[in-house]
Amino acid sequence: MRAFQVPALDTPPSLTNIAVPTPVEGEVALKIEACGLNFADLLMAKGTYQDTPAAPFTLGLEVCGTVTALGAGVTHPAIGTRVAVFGGQGGLAEAGVFPAALCRAVPAGMTSEQAAGFQVAYGTSHLALTRRAKLQRGETLLVLGAAGGVGLTAVEIGKAMGARVIAVARGAEKMAVAKAAGADHVFDASGDITAQVRALGGADVVYDPVGGDAFTAAMRATNREGRIVVIGFASGNVPQVPANHLLVKNITLIGFYWGGYLKFNPTALTDSMGDLLDWYAAGRLQPHVSHVLPLDQAADALELLRSRKRTGKVVVTP
């Protein structure tokens, strides 16, 4: 079968032929229908992600596919079930094996492309805003990188939770996408974020997948007793935080890594995903996929993430 693999950490990933994997105990085999891309895939390809597997490995953290075989001890999901799963690797391929316990049946009305890009983006924003930031109805949520894969879901989930949402995105097209997702106010990332947010009364919660100068500007606009959730560093710049500013304004700085919960509290992830699928079934969420590319264009798909020439999710279909 074809797979988009990293042969070595100092070698660019490429499409290659490998043996079709067989599920072992606790696993299911999937015919992969779609794979959602994430910024983490770019980091894994360079060997700089915190959970980079040993090379060679196949990129692609999250997939949607149909169960074709069961490993020993597995009784469900049944063969023929369409499921979504976060496997951490192996998604950019025609088939793969994944832990059965992490598979979730996909609602009938959800496309495979939507399902493949649903888990990381929505799961990150939901757990970050509910469990970590404890966002309250009526509070002001500032979302940086608001048209990106996770940022756009933070806008949507924040609005669904009853917050006033301020979105920051770069360029008119991305600003329009954030506005359509429910943002009450939208600002261009090239402007004076601090002044614009302060003029609206400041932010109670900041959701930051960007880092760099945007983090600094957002922190200056954070209200007393505000919470800043650190999601990632898409800018490539990890900010150095002046702790005295946190002290003076009683600001809480919160780290959040969605994938880490697989190791120490997987129940939090499954409970969160259950809530999100209920929200989707009720029509409260509208997943946004801006690009769908075939497997032989996986490198181009990753470039869309690297160059920030996409909104929402990029999905690859074998």
N, C-alpha and C positions, 0 to 999 in steps of 0.2 A: 504494500500500500504506500501511498505518498504521505510524507510528513515534512513539515517545515522545522528543521532541526538546527540547534546550535552544536556544531561538531566539537568545538573547543572554545574556551572563553576569550581567546584572542582572534577568533575567526568569525566572520559574518555568518549569520544563519542562512540556510539555503534549503531548497526543496530536494528531497532525496527519497529513495525507496527503502523501506524497512519491512521487517516481518510483521504480519498482523498479530497483535498481542492476544494472549489467552488469559481469561480471568482466573485468578487464584481465589483462595478462601476469602470471603467477605467482599468480593468484587463483582461488578457486572461489566459486560462488554457492550459498547455502544457503537452503532453506526452514527457517526457524527454528522449532524445536519447544519450546524452553525457554531461558530466560536466567537465570543466577544473579546475584543482586544482591550488591554488596559495599559496605563503608563508603566506598570510593573513589568510588562513584557519587554519594554525597551531597556529597563535596568537589568533584567535577567540576561538579556542578550549580551550585555557588557560585563556581567558578573558582579554588579554592584548592588543587586537587590538583597535584602536581608535573608530571603529564603531561596536563593539561587540553587538549583539542583546541581549535582555533579554532571559534567559533560561526558558524553553527548546526551542531549535531552531535547524533547519537542516543546516548543513554545505553546502558549495558549492556556490561560488559567481557568476559563469558564466555558462550558459548552451546553448545547442542547442536542439531544440525539435519541435514537430509539434503541431500546434494550434488545440485544441479539443473543446473549448467552449469560448464564449465571454461574458464578464460582461456587465452590463447595460451601455448604451451609447457608446459602442465600435462597430465600423463598420469595422475596419481593424487593424491588418492583418486578412485575411479571414480564416475561419476554413479550415484546410488542408495545410496551409502554413508552410513551414519549416523556423524557425526563430532562431536567436541568440539573447540572452539578458543577460545583467548584472543586476542581481536582488539583489545582496548583501548577499543573503542567499537562502536556499531552493533547491539548485541544486543537492545535493546528495540524490536523491529520484527518484521514478518511475514516478512521476507527480508533478506539481507545478503550482502556480499562480504567474503572474508577470505583471508589468505595461505595458500596450499595447504600450504606447508612447515610451518605450525604446526598443521595439522589432525591429529587422532589418531582412529583408528577406535574406536568405543565397543564394549566387550564386550557380547555378546548378552544377558547377564543384568542389565545395568545399565539402569535407566530413563533416559529423556531428562532428567527432573527431577534425578535424581542426577548424571548426567553434566554437566549445565549448571553445577551448583554444586560440582563436584569439584576443578577445576584450581587455582583461586586458594587456596582454603582448605587443601586437602591439600598442594598444592605448596609453599605458604608454610611450613607447619609442618615438612614433610619436609626441605626444603633448609636451613631455619633450624637444625633440631636435628642434622642429619647433617653438613652442610658447614661451617656457621658455629660452632655451639656445640660440636660434636663430643661429643654426649651419649654417655656410656658406660653399659653395663649395670651396674646396682647403684647408680647415682647417684640423687640426689633432684632431681626436676624440679618446680618451682613454676610453675603456669600461672594467670595472671590472666585475667579475662574468660573463664572456662573453659567457659561454655555458649554463647558466641558463635560466629560463623562460622569463624574461624580457631582460637580457643581450644579448641573442642571437638575439632578434629582434632589439636591438640597433645597433648591428653590421650590420645587414642587411639594416636597414633604414638609418643609417649613410652612408653606401656605396652608397645607392640609391640616397642620397642627394649630392653626389659628394665629400664627405670627405675622407681623408686618415684615415683608421681605425687601431688602435692598440688594440688588444684584450688580456686580461689577464684571463687565466683559469687554473684550477688545473689538471695536469696529461695529458698524451699524447692523450688519447681518447677525452677528452673535448677540448683540443687545436685543434685537427683535425676537430671537429665539428665547432668551431669558424672560422677556416680557410675556411672551405667549405661554410660558410655563407657569405664570402666575405672579411674577415679581411686581411689587407695588411701585418701586422706583428702580430705574436702571441707569447706571453711569458707565462711561467709557473708562477703561483701565488706564488710558493715557492722561486722564485728568487728575485733579487734586482730590483724591479719595478722602483724605482727612477732612478737608473743608466741606465737601459735599455731604458727607455722612453727619458731621457735627451740625450742619444746618438743618438736618432732619431730626435732631435730638440725640444723635449718637446711637451706638449699637450695644445691645445687651448680650448678644452672642455673635461671635465671628466664626465662620466656617472657612478654613483656609487650606486649599490643596495646592497653593501657588508658592508661598514663601517669598523670600527676597524683599524687595522694596515695598511690595504690596502688603506684606505682613506688618512692616513697620508703620505704614500709613494707617492700616486698619487698627492697630493697637492704640495709636494716638486718638482714634475716634471711638474707642471702647469706653462705655460708661463705667462708673464705679460699681464694683461687684459684678462686672461683666465676665464672661467666659470666652476664651479663645480656644477653638479646637484645631489642633494641628493635624491635618490630613495627609499632607505630602508637600513636595517641593518641585512642582512642575517647572518653575523658573530656573532650576538648577542651582539655586542659592539657598543654603540653609541659614536662616537668620540667627544672629546672636542676640539673645534677649537681655535687655538691661533689667535685672531683677529688682532694682530700686523703683522702677516704674510700676512693676506689678505690686510692690509693697504699698506705694503711695496711693494708688487707686483701688487697692483691694481686688485686683484682677486675678482670676484663676486661669492658668495656662494648662490645657488638657491635651495629652497625647492620645492619638487613636490610630490603631492598626487593626483593621477588620479581620484580616487573615490570621492574626495572632490568636483569636478566640477559638480557632479550630483546635488549638493545643491545650488551652486551659479552661475554656467554657463553651464547648460547641453548642450546648443547649441554648445559650443566648442567641446564637446565629439562627438556629432552627426556629425558635420562637419568633424572632424578628421577621424571618422570611415568611412564616405563616401569616403574620399580621399584614405584611406587604402584599401577599397574594390575595388576601381577603380584600384589601383596598383596591387592588387591580380588578378583581371580580365585581366590585361595587362601582367601578368606573371612576375612582378617585385618582388613578394614575394613568398617564399616557406616555409609555416609553418612546423615546425619540432616538431613532437610528438614522444617522445622516448618510452613511456609506455602507454598501454591501458589495464585497469583492470576492472573486473566486480564489481558491487556494493557491493557484499559480501566480497570483498577484499579492501574496501575503507581505512581501517586502514593501510594496506600494502602500498597503494598508497600514503598516507600522510607520511609514513615512508621514502619513496623514496625522498620526498622533504626534510624531516628533516635531513636525512643522506647525502644529496647531491649526491645520486647515480643515477641521471638522467641528461639528457640534454634536453633543450627545455621544452616542456610541458608534464605533466602527466594528463591523462584523464581517467575518470571513466564512464562506460556505464551500465545503469540499465538493 
